[in-house]
Amino acid sequence: MKKTIVSILLAFVAITGQAQEIRTNEPTLDDYLQLLNAKGYIAYSFDTKDFIGKQFEPVIMEYAKGQEAKDVLGFSFSFPIGEKLVIGLAPSSNDSTYVYSYQSVGGGGFNATLKLQPVFAPEMPTKQAYRYESRPFELVAPVKTGKCIPLVLFGSYWYEQDTGVSRFCGDKLIKPDLSSDIIKSIPHFYVLGLKIN
């Protein structure tokens, strides 16, 4: 009887030990996406099938505390709308600019750069730090043609004296009228959107 109990216990220990192992998986596209996001590459995709046959104008507005909003492009141009619009953000070759792109799948697109403003970072008090994050806007239906439709906010971190940290946290979706709480704290940001003609 003792031998039977010992054999059962040894079998149980062997089974339990086998259940706790780590195996190698093939990386998925989601694994690479997380890696790209960690390096600052971000893409926002929008379904624009309902507007195929129309034109869109990119709109990029810059907001800085105490200053009036500024049109970054300074001129207007339009592209045909395809079935999908992708707005991308990517690090550039230097810390003080960021690359953005508009790509309309089945339409047209372009790339340009955004100028960043330094933020105080307590861990690097003598260096200029450029830290930015992005958030999508809430999409409100119906879409009005000829008016700016904000799609992506790209904003700087802010320093909080009382906590001693630089951060960018709060609302996960930004309200189109910029009434979200996070807007009160961001010292510098861009709104990337479009007008449909």
N, C-alpha and C positions, 0 to 999 in steps of 0.2 A: 504494500500500500504506500509506504514511504517513497519507494522508487517511482511509483506512478505520479505522486504529487510533485516530486522533484523534477521529473520529466516534463510535466505540465508547466511548472514554473519556469524551467529553462526555455521551453518553447515560447511561452508568453514574453519572456525577456528578449528573446531573439526577434520575435515579431515586432515588439515595441521599438527595438533598436533600428530595425529596418525601416520603419515608418518615418523616422526622423532623419531624412537625408536631403541634401541640396543637389539639384540637378541643373545642368546647363540647358538654357532655352535658346532658340534662334531669336535674335532681336527683331522686334516688330517696328512698323512705321511709327507707332505711338512712342516707342522707346527713343527713336531718333528725334521725334518731335520734342520730347522733354529735354533732350540734350541741346537741341537748337534753341529752345526757349531759355534755357539756363545761360546760353551764350549771348542772349539779347536779340535773337531772331524771332519775330512775331508776325503772324499772318491772321488777318480777319477776312472771312469769306462771306459774301452777301449774294443771295439769290436775286437776280435782276431779270429773270425770264419775262415777267409781266411788261417789261419796258423795251423789249427787243424792237428795233426799228427807230428808236428815239436816240437822241444825243445826250451826253452828260458832260458837264463842266466840273473839273476838280475844284474844290474850295478848301483852302488852307488858311485858317485864321490864327494869329498869335495873340495870346493874352499874357500880360505881365501886370502885377499889382501896381495900382496907381497910374496905369497908362490905358489909353483907349485901344480897343482891339484893332489889329492891323492885318490887312490882307497880304499874305506872304508872297503870293504869285505876282500881284500887281497888274495882271492882265488876264484876259479870259481866252480859253480855247476849249474845243470840245472834241469828244470821241464818240464813235458809235457804241451803244450799249450792247453787250453780249449777254449770254445766259447767266454769267456769274461775274462779280466784281471782287477782286482781292486787293486789299490794302495791306501792304507789308512794311515792316520796320526792321532795320538791320544796323549793326554797328558800322561805323566808317573807319577810315584809316587813322583818325585822330579822335581824342576824347571829347572835343568840343562841338562835334557835329554828328548827326545821325542820318542815315539814308532812309527815305520813304519811297514807296512806289504805289502806283495805281495800275492794275492790270485787269482789263475787261476781257474775259475769256470769250473769244469770238468777236471782239471789238478792237480797242486800242489801249495804249497805256504809256506811261513815262515814269522816270525815276528822278529824284532831286534830293537835296540835303536840307536839314533843319539845323539852325544854330542853337546850341544849348547854352544855358547859363549855369555858372558854378554854384554849388550849394555847400554850405559849411558842413564838414564831416568831422565830428569830435575825435575820431581815431587818426585823422590826418590834418591837424589844425593849421599847418603851414603850407599845405598844398591845395590846389583847386580840385574839387571833386565834382564830377558830372554824373548825376544819378537820376534816371528817368524811368517811369513806368507807363503802361497804357491801360486804358479801360474802354470797353465798347459803350456806345450810347443805347438807351432804350429806343426801339424802333416803334414809331407811332403810325398807325394807319388811319385814314388813307394818306398816301404820299401826295404832296402838293407839288405840281410841276412849277418850275420857275423860282422856287424858294430853296434856301440852303437846307440840306438834310444832313445833320451831324452824324457821323458814323463811329469815329475813333477819337479818343482824347489821349494825348501824349504829354505827360506832365512831369515836372521836377519833384524830387523829394523836398521836404521842408524840415528845418531844424526846430526842435522844441527845447527851449531853455530849461523848463522845469523838469523834464525827464533826461535831458542831456543826450538825446539821440536824434538822428536824421531818419525820417521814415516816409512811407507812402502807403497809407492804408485807409480803409473806409469803404465807401460805396463800391460795389462790384459793377453796377450799371449806372451810367451817368444820365441824368434827365436832360432832354433836349433844350430846355430853357436855362440850363446851367444852374439850377436851384439845388443841386445835390450838396450835401454837407461838406464833402471832400473839397469842393471848389473853393470854399472859404480859406482853406489852408495852403493850397498849391500856389507858390509864388510865380511860377512861369509854366505855361502850357500851350499846346497847339490843339486845334480842333481840325480834324481831317474829315471832310464831307464831300457832298456833291450837289449840283443842281441838275435836274432833269429838264430838258427843253422839249 
